[in-house]
Amino acid sequence: MKTVTDFYNKTATGWSDEFLKDKKQSEILKKFYECFSHGGTSRPRILDLGSGAGYDAKILSNLGANVVGVDISEKLVGIAQENVPECRFFVGDIQDSMTRLGKFDGVVCLATIIHIDIQNMKKTLKNMADVLKKGGLLILSSCDGIGKNA
């Protein structure tokens, strides 16, 4: 994953600015968050995988969620922590276990899965399942094409 890390470290500022323009994504996250209120969870704990500059974390936090973000780019994690100080962000690879972060009511993984080689997909999805509480929710999206990977 080194090439992915290098790519996002070099383009961190551009990516953070780009995601702030995407209003469609905020509607998706709002609907995801509303699923927890229907389930009786008042302040869901959500893991944002591929958190980038913290855009999704900020939206979810503003709605009332307790958000932890993980991204492979040290620069993006720094930008996210600066932009969204009410959330916690960590440098990490979604292909690695995240159980050290505890259990979550929900996991958000938007436009990140494209960077995972097919032979690592099962392990990566298991990592997500391992941190979800029983009955937890996962929102996963991908865009067309193949992402940059090692």
Residue frames as qw, qx, qy, qz and C-alpha x, y, z in Angstrom:
[[0.000, 0.883, 0.469, 0.000, 0.00, 0.00, 0.00],
 [0.447, -0.439, 0.041, 0.778, 3.02, 2.30, -0.02],
 [0.185, 0.211, 0.465, 0.840, 2.09, 3.79, -3.40],
 [0.235, -0.742, -0.561, -0.281, -1.40, 4.64, -2.13],
 [0.489, -0.703, -0.237, 0.459, 0.13, 6.31, 0.93],
 [0.396, -0.190, 0.249, 0.863, 2.54, 8.31, -1.23],
 [0.058, 0.475, 0.583, 0.657, -0.25, 9.35, -3.61],
 [0.321, -0.810, -0.465, -0.156, -2.53, 10.66, -0.86],
 [0.522, -0.583, -0.104, 0.614, 0.30, 12.30, 1.07],
 [0.320, -0.013, 0.352, 0.879, 1.25, 14.23, -2.10],
 [0.133, -0.402, -0.518, -0.743, -2.34, 15.19, -2.94],
 [0.227, -0.414, -0.753, 0.458, -3.75, 15.65, 0.59],
 [0.074, 0.382, 0.190, -0.901, -4.76, 19.30, 0.25],
 [0.317, 0.091, -0.540, -0.775, -6.44, 18.81, -3.12],
 [0.360, -0.273, -0.884, -0.121, -8.45, 15.84, -1.87],
 [0.131, -0.427, -0.639, 0.626, -9.58, 17.68, 1.23],
 [0.195, 0.321, -0.051, -0.925, -10.82, 20.61, -0.85],
 [0.321, 0.004, -0.740, -0.591, -12.53, 18.34, -3.41],
 [0.274, -0.337, -0.897, 0.087, -14.61, 16.39, -0.90],
 [0.017, 0.377, 0.438, -0.816, -15.96, 19.57, 0.69],
 [0.307, 0.197, -0.326, -0.872, -17.82, 20.24, -2.58],
 [0.315, -0.102, -0.893, -0.303, -19.71, 16.92, -2.62],
 [0.457, -0.155, 0.298, -0.824, -23.17, 17.66, -1.21],
 [0.804, -0.008, -0.447, -0.391, -24.61, 14.32, -2.41],
 [0.548, 0.108, -0.752, 0.350, -22.33, 12.52, 0.02],
 [0.121, -0.145, 0.531, -0.826, -23.69, 14.50, 2.97],
 [0.716, -0.060, -0.075, -0.692, -27.22, 13.32, 2.14],
 [0.781, 0.074, -0.619, -0.037, -26.07, 9.69, 2.07],
 [0.337, 0.135, -0.699, 0.616, -24.37, 10.09, 5.45],
 [0.391, -0.156, 0.276, -0.864, -27.44, 11.78, 6.92],
 [0.833, -0.043, -0.288, -0.471, -29.62, 8.82, 5.88],
 [0.661, 0.126, -0.688, 0.271, -27.02, 6.41, 7.33],
 [0.049, 0.182, -0.575, 0.796, -27.01, 8.31, 10.62],
 [0.598, -0.149, 0.030, -0.787, -30.83, 8.31, 10.77],
 [0.760, -0.014, -0.633, -0.147, -30.76, 4.50, 10.77],
 [0.375, 0.050, -0.723, 0.578, -29.30, 4.64, 14.27],
 [0.294, -0.084, 0.321, -0.897, -32.02, 6.89, 15.68],
 [0.761, -0.047, -0.318, -0.563, -34.63, 4.46, 14.35],
 [0.747, 0.014, -0.650, 0.138, -32.74, 1.68, 16.13],
 [0.620, -0.755, -0.208, -0.050, -32.70, 3.55, 19.43],
 [0.714, -0.133, -0.089, 0.682, -28.99, 4.48, 19.46],
 [0.040, -0.961, -0.217, 0.166, -28.77, 8.11, 20.55],
 [0.017, 0.885, -0.421, -0.197, -25.04, 8.79, 19.98],
 [0.980, 0.174, 0.054, 0.077, -23.68, 6.05, 17.71],
 [0.410, -0.650, 0.514, 0.381, -19.98, 5.31, 17.67],
 [0.787, 0.604, 0.109, -0.060, -18.91, 5.25, 14.02],
 [0.590, -0.379, 0.469, 0.537, -15.63, 4.23, 12.40],
 [0.506, 0.821, -0.031, -0.263, -14.79, 6.20, 9.27],
 [0.761, -0.163, 0.471, 0.415, -12.39, 4.15, 7.14],
 [0.453, 0.347, 0.381, 0.727, -10.43, 6.09, 4.57],
 [0.141, -0.805, -0.446, 0.364, -11.37, 9.21, 6.50],
 [0.442, 0.596, 0.196, 0.641, -9.24, 11.50, 4.38],
 [0.140, 0.358, -0.191, 0.903, -9.44, 15.11, 5.52],
 [0.011, -0.222, -0.748, 0.625, -12.31, 14.33, 7.89],
 [0.325, -0.077, -0.290, -0.897, -15.21, 15.51, 5.74],
 [0.613, -0.294, -0.661, -0.318, -17.46, 12.51, 6.47],
 [0.466, -0.256, -0.657, 0.534, -16.44, 12.51, 10.13],
 [0.019, 0.050, 0.178, -0.983, -17.42, 16.17, 10.42],
 [0.501, -0.192, -0.423, -0.730, -20.85, 15.55, 8.89],
 [0.666, -0.293, -0.686, -0.030, -21.50, 12.57, 11.16],
 [0.370, -0.171, -0.531, 0.743, -20.16, 14.38, 14.23],
 [0.181, -0.065, -0.002, -0.981, -22.38, 17.41, 13.52],
 [0.621, -0.258, -0.520, -0.527, -25.34, 15.02, 13.39],
 [0.660, -0.570, 0.243, -0.425, -24.39, 13.69, 16.84],
 [0.968, 0.057, -0.226, 0.096, -22.16, 10.67, 16.22],
 [0.504, -0.724, 0.440, 0.168, -18.98, 9.85, 18.10],
 [0.814, 0.572, -0.100, -0.001, -16.57, 9.34, 15.18],
 [0.569, -0.539, 0.509, 0.356, -13.15, 7.73, 14.93],
 [0.662, 0.710, -0.138, -0.196, -11.35, 8.04, 11.59],
 [0.707, -0.320, 0.518, 0.359, -8.60, 5.94, 10.04],
 [0.610, 0.780, -0.082, -0.117, -6.62, 6.82, 6.93],
 [0.906, 0.043, 0.074, 0.415, -3.40, 5.55, 5.37],
 [0.416, 0.629, -0.019, 0.657, -2.09, 9.08, 4.73],
 [0.471, -0.371, -0.414, 0.685, -0.31, 10.79, 7.61],
 [0.066, 0.041, 0.104, 0.992, -0.90, 14.18, 5.96],
 [0.411, -0.415, -0.509, -0.632, -4.64, 13.62, 5.58],
 [0.588, -0.498, -0.599, 0.217, -4.89, 12.44, 9.20],
 [0.346, -0.226, -0.228, 0.882, -3.18, 15.66, 10.27],
 [0.160, -0.189, -0.298, -0.922, -5.56, 17.76, 8.17],
 [0.526, -0.465, -0.639, -0.313, -8.55, 15.83, 9.54],
 [0.528, -0.434, -0.540, 0.492, -7.47, 16.29, 13.16],
 [0.159, -0.125, -0.053, 0.978, -7.05, 20.02, 12.54],
 [0.290, -0.210, -0.439, -0.824, -10.38, 20.35, 10.68],
 [0.720, -0.408, -0.381, -0.412, -12.42, 18.17, 13.05],
 [0.104, 0.447, -0.709, 0.536, -10.84, 18.34, 16.53],
 [0.676, -0.227, 0.341, -0.613, -13.93, 16.79, 18.15],
 [0.978, 0.138, -0.080, -0.132, -13.13, 13.47, 16.44],
 [0.532, -0.577, 0.582, 0.214, -10.12, 11.18, 16.82],
 [0.758, 0.598, -0.211, -0.151, -8.07, 10.15, 13.78],
 [0.681, -0.450, 0.545, 0.190, -5.41, 7.49, 13.37],
 [0.362, 0.575, -0.630, -0.375, -2.99, 6.49, 10.64],
 [0.585, -0.099, 0.795, -0.129, -3.78, 2.94, 9.57],
 [0.248, 0.189, -0.762, -0.568, -4.46, 0.55, 6.72],
 [0.749, -0.038, 0.137, -0.647, -7.95, -0.93, 6.38],
 [0.787, 0.222, -0.566, -0.105, -6.33, -4.22, 5.42],
 [0.294, 0.206, -0.765, 0.535, -5.03, -4.50, 9.00],
 [0.403, -0.548, -0.724, 0.110, -7.04, -5.37, 12.10],
 [0.054, -0.526, 0.074, -0.846, -8.62, -2.40, 13.87],
 [0.640, -0.514, -0.568, -0.052, -9.93, -4.23, 16.91],
 [0.463, -0.134, -0.392, 0.783, -7.63, -2.11, 19.10],
 [0.110, -0.224, -0.081, -0.965, -10.06, 0.76, 18.45],
 [0.340, 0.146, 0.684, -0.629, -12.94, -1.12, 20.06],
 [0.242, 0.443, 0.848, 0.161, -16.44, -1.86, 18.80],
 [0.106, 0.143, -0.150, -0.972, -18.59, 0.45, 16.70],
 [0.520, 0.454, 0.542, -0.479, -22.28, 0.86, 15.98],
 [0.679, 0.707, 0.176, -0.091, -21.43, 1.67, 12.38],
 [0.544, -0.300, 0.446, 0.644, -18.62, 1.64, 9.85],
 [0.467, 0.838, 0.062, -0.275, -18.38, 4.06, 6.93],
 [0.539, -0.271, 0.574, 0.553, -16.09, 3.16, 4.04],
 [0.512, 0.791, 0.250, -0.223, -16.78, 5.44, 1.09],
 [0.580, 0.791, -0.189, 0.039, -14.66, 5.31, -2.08],
 [0.283, -0.722, 0.630, -0.043, -11.81, 3.55, -0.25],
 [0.844, -0.049, 0.531, -0.061, -12.34, -0.09, -1.12],
 [0.726, 0.684, -0.067, -0.031, -11.10, 0.50, -4.70],
 [0.105, 0.790, -0.592, 0.122, -7.55, 0.49, -3.34],
 [0.638, -0.325, 0.674, -0.180, -7.81, -3.10, -2.09],
 [0.261, 0.300, -0.839, -0.372, -6.56, -5.94, -4.27],
 [0.788, -0.128, -0.310, -0.516, -9.18, -8.63, -4.80],
 [0.711, 0.018, -0.671, 0.209, -7.06, -11.22, -2.98],
 [0.207, 0.026, -0.580, 0.788, -7.13, -9.01, 0.16],
 [0.389, -0.347, -0.235, -0.820, -10.84, -8.15, -0.05],
 [0.721, -0.394, -0.555, -0.131, -12.15, -10.96, 2.16],
 [0.573, -0.197, -0.459, 0.650, -9.66, -10.10, 4.93],
 [0.040, 0.158, -0.049, 0.985, -10.47, -6.39, 4.65],
 [0.539, -0.394, -0.354, -0.655, -14.22, -7.00, 4.90],
 [0.729, -0.349, -0.562, 0.175, -13.64, -9.31, 7.87],
 [0.362, -0.008, -0.343, 0.867, -11.69, -6.49, 9.57],
 [0.285, -0.287, -0.109, -0.908, -14.76, -4.28, 9.19],
 [0.720, -0.368, -0.485, -0.333, -17.07, -6.98, 10.54],
 [0.646, -0.132, -0.581, 0.477, -14.76, -7.59, 13.51],
 [0.154, -0.004, -0.329, 0.932, -15.23, -4.03, 14.82],
 [0.429, -0.322, -0.319, -0.782, -19.00, -3.88, 14.31],
 [0.382, -0.078, 0.693, -0.606, -21.23, -4.46, 17.31],
 [0.184, 0.310, 0.928, 0.088, -23.93, -7.08, 16.88],
 [0.216, 0.789, 0.569, -0.078, -26.58, -5.50, 14.68],
 [0.199, -0.625, 0.160, 0.738, -24.14, -2.77, 13.58],
 [0.610, 0.743, 0.254, -0.106, -24.37, -1.12, 10.18],
 [0.505, -0.263, 0.448, 0.690, -21.84, -0.84, 7.37],
 [0.506, 0.821, 0.138, -0.226, -22.06, 1.61, 4.51],
 [0.562, -0.278, 0.560, 0.542, -19.63, 0.77, 1.74],
 [0.570, 0.779, 0.136, -0.223, -19.29, 2.40, -1.65],
 [0.584, -0.190, 0.492, 0.618, -16.96, 2.25, -4.59],
 [0.377, 0.715, -0.100, -0.580, -16.60, 4.28, -7.70],
 [0.884, 0.465, 0.034, -0.028, -16.04, 3.02, -11.21],
 [0.482, 0.725, -0.449, 0.200, -12.60, 1.83, -12.18],
 [0.862, -0.180, -0.325, 0.346, -9.62, 0.60, -10.28],
 [0.299, -0.949, 0.100, 0.003, -7.86, 2.57, -7.60],
 [0.351, 0.701, -0.571, 0.245, -4.17, 3.08, -7.20],
 [0.861, -0.467, 0.166, -0.116, -2.68, 0.15, -5.30],
 [0.277, -0.671, 0.669, 0.161, 0.63, -1.56, -4.67]]
